[in-house]
Amino acid sequence: MFSKRNTRIIFTAVVLLLNATVVAQSFILPAKWKFRMEDNSSFKEEKLDDSQWSNIAVPLSWTKAGINKEHSVGWYRTEITLPAELLNNDLVFFAGTIDDADETYFNGHLIGSTGKFPPGDQSAWDIQRKYVIKKEWVKKKNTIAIRVYNGIGDGGIMSGDITIITKKENDRLIALQLKSKKSYFQLTTSNGLISAVYNAQKDVVENLYPHIFSYYDSGKTVAPFVQNIRLQQKVKPVKAEYENNTHVIKVTYPGFTVEYVSPFTTEEKIFYAVVKGKAEAIKNISFVSDKTQTQLISNETVGINLGTEKYFLFSFSDAQENYQQQVNEAVNRILSKKSNLIADEIRFMRSVIAKAKVPAGISAEERNVVEQGVSVLKMSQVGEKEIFPLSHGQVLASLRPGVWAICWVRDASFAIEAMSKLGMYSEAKKALEFMLQSKPTDQYVHYIHSDGKDYGIGVPYIISVTRYFGNGREESDYNENGPNIEIDDFGLFLTAVYHYVNESGDKDFLLKWNNALSVVGNAIVHNINEKKIIRRESGPWEHHLPGKEFMWTSGVCARGLQLVSSLQKKFGLPFQKMEDGYKTLLSGIMSNCVIDGKYIKGNATEQNSTDHHYFDAATFELFANGLISDSHLFLSHMKEYNLHNRVNKDPSKGYCRFNSSDSYENQEWPFAGLRVAVAQNHLGSKTEAKKLIGRITAYAGRNNNQVPEILSNDLGLYRGAIPMVGYGSGAYILAVLDYYNHK
């Protein structure tokens, strides 16, 4: 259905199709490399004949490329011609994030490795590779070879920065980062239909996507339809920022500006680059870009020149969508000067922000992060003009370039709660109805695992056990241990429903969907085991089957049942089953996982304090969501967890998921710290709550007011998926609103 052969691209801009790009003192590598799924030490050699190897897009996971190989080794190779300004220099090669381990060679020389190959293999899937190339190895024409091992899951060169830069420039950038504490340079613009990512360090729009989600379905990923859009002129930007905390990206150059936007007001799948300045300064400004996996066609027209403004439009056409007519209409609209696109877009998003219930008394820095958070929430929701009708309203876990541009129930629930408390009722309602209307969601009623046991939900459940594809269908990702089946999603969804109805007063929503909510509640109750807690399942951090009896899951399910049953009781609806389920779960939590009356352990399955998931940052949620209001237990819980989950046991820092050797788990998670802040505000110290909020405020303020998935433990650098939505901007907004509104 989405054949590459039938894809063509329309530009109303000058387009040159190049294999690689020079930007300042950096070199962007080709989008396609040679690839072979075989292991041979000779593959590292500079002069190897790889002409018969297959081609693969970089970055792209093996599974997305249709290569389903686990416990396997593959090799990547590419030949590059470096520009003169990079020769006679020590260089730094950024090789992206690689799942799971790599050995990287430059002209046959090993320049670095990360992770471990078998035996004793160790994953480093989330780490951006960065290797130094000695200048004596550098020539005009060079060969890079990368040996990659994949244990389980996706595999391959997954994502991240794939660039070569001079070591001198790299050292300069590091010095600037250390001085400014700014470590993230990408800005995303989205209108719920298309999205684009601008990189301020490279001064390039890295990727422009035809949809905001990253998967159509299990067999098709969403690839960019154009990459590396940049000025043809060699000029360095002075500043790049979100304009007035909106979705409009403004890049300032000496003598002119460029504003990038995916527009809400026109509801188009057209990306705009608008150049502004004196007529003499902008008359020769034009853009070039790189071809992608798709077959590009350029109509090679010039930008629309209106004297002091110049418009460049980028759109596409494929087997499903053809936007030539939209482009023609947009050109006519611009020429007729019936509107000012950038002003209209800023006005639109500022009106959304103005309606948000931002509490009085917050600092200017907090307001900036909250306002940008509102824009992130708005940008993350699939619009009504998307061609997949079942996708409308879904909220992504992260915007591009974040790897979680997928709708997880868990992340969406926190985003919906934030929307509801801000007064973004229309957006919250659409997000809830997306999940209630998506079909089918019954494929995991039964699932017989390798141990012969049925880990399915056992009854109809409506809400996905994990997440949704872009087309709106339920998805659960697999590894060798089977799928993720996450019962916590049901409780979090019910909690999100409660906050929407409670904040909006939308009684009709509750009445309309009460039968469906009862099905969700029944799915929770059905999975309460003999210990009076939720049985083994994948849990909040997606550990696949058979899983453990996570306290997060029992806690959020108990709270969801409690809150929705209170609404049912208030409006005269049957409530007893949900209320009884809540009481059962709460008693089970207190009897199974409260240790010596001092703290809550992470799960009921593990018995030893040295076990991997015993001290689990997810337990903070039982206090943050209001299920447990015992301040004595909270304070003793915090005292214990500060020894195990606080980064470096440093009271000025936040919290990691688990104290383990896994780099993804043991770095600081802003989400965890922000949920602790909410609990502190109610049961501990408002001073401590403000410190935790202030920590994220400071980091976000230095990074375009965006909230990351992870902060590195050493320098507090942004890591993981950025910008996060529910677990990022949503969690931050909830913490700020709670701090200022709770008396």
Secondary structure, 3 states (H helix, E strand, C coil): CCCHHHCEEEEECCCCEECCEEECCEEECCCEEEEECCCCHHHHCCCCCCCCCEEEECCCCCCCCCCCCCCEEEEEEEEEECCHHHCCCCEEEEEEEEECEEEEEECCEEEEEECECCCCCECCCCCEEEEEECHHHCCCEEEEEEEEEECCCCCEEEEEEEEEEEHHHHHHHHHHHHHHCCCCCEEEEECCCCEEEEECCCCEEEEEECCCCCEEECCEECCCCEEEEEECCCCCCCEEEEHHHCCCEEEEECCEEEEEECCCCCCCCCEEEEEEECHHHHCCCCEEEECCCCCCCCCCCCCEECCCEEEEEEEEECCCCECHHHHHHHHHHHHHCCCCHHHHHHHHHHHHHHHCCCCCCCCHHHHHHHHHHHHHHHHCECCCCCCCHHHCCCECCECCCCCCCCEEHHHHHHHHHHHHHHCCHHHHHHHHHHHHHCCCCCCCCCCECCCCCECCCCCCCCCCCCEECCCCCEECCEECCEECCCCHHHHHHHHHHHHHHHHHCCHHHHHHHHHHHHHHHHHHHHCECCCCCECCECCCCCCCCCCECEHHHHHHHHHHHHHHHHHHHHCCCCCHHHHHHHHHHHHHHHHHCEECCCEECCECCCCCCCCCCCCCHHHHHHHHCCCCCCHHHHHHHHHHHHHHCEHHHCCCCCEECCCCCCCCCCCECHHHHHHHHHHHHHHCCHHHHHHHHHHHHHHHHCCCCCCCCEECCCCCCEECCCCEHHHHHHHHHHHHHHHHHCC
